[in-house]
């Protein structure tokens, strides 16, 4: 089992709050992590997609009351959102008895926005954590590992597959499970073919500014419907929208967000790229590498750090802008080369952003200066920086 960096944080939360929600897309490793935790109390596990476990909760208050001294793990909680008021009542009863540590660990494949009842009903009683696919820092430190991680993505079953063909087959099955079963269960009226086309179109727009009308016209549906579908995909941790930097800079700025498929294994499957060599020779290569690096960075940001992209109507752009809670800004350009060159546009953009530091992220190698406040730095080294990461 690959050690997950979130395990220690999750254990700490379970020792300090009544309920913890561990959210993330399907097959990302939530159940494995939850069942491997080493806690002071025993655990009782329920899979709410299993009919026999779901039937046990026909009277949830009666059933769950039997496990006062255990941590109850409720997997796929979005299957029965009506259980949240019962959890609130049980938590309040146990708090009155002086029990302060966690009583429930909730696992879900939807974001807090899609589980809105929990945020309303369990306000002040629940803490949220997101488990992302495997991060580069959770893996062995070799260039081969990074290349495999980039091509296959971070889902454990794909990354650990015996070969690339098996990994891409897993990605295909994963996409089909969402387009043919999971999304229709959530009330999406589009056909599986339309949903698969939407995902494929998003793959080919990786790293581009989001154009709803173009997507709508290509799919033959209205823009509001496309927006709703993308909202769902984002809420299911499959798509990331990176907002545009929007401070008043005295320039005409592009205000549309950039869109990325969060996992590059799924991206490469949808783009029909069967191995790393195919990726390296494809026009999507640069955008794929950019999305990969951005996802690795955003998974490890300190809480309170804002991330955005910067682009002017004249074409000047910076891939990623990070602004810490104290207002310090960093400008990040992502290049798949070992010898990047600082451009005048990058320097001018840094001045406009009032960025203190500039980084050119490269695949590997030593960190070295490119200018007074600009360095070339490998992705793995950048992820380890204490001033911007956990």
Helices and strands as residue ranges (DSSP letters): H 6-14, E 19-23, H 30-36, E 43-47, H 51-56, G 57-59, H 60-64, G 65-67, E 71-75, G 77-83, H 84-96, E 104-108, H 116-121, E 126-130, G 136-138, H 143-152, H 156-159, H 164-177, I 178-182, H 183-185, H 192-204, H 212-219, H 223-235, E 239-242, E 258-261, H 264-270, H 276-280, H 285-298, E 306-311, E 317-323, E 329-334, H 344-353, E 357-362, E 368-371, E 374-378, H 379-383
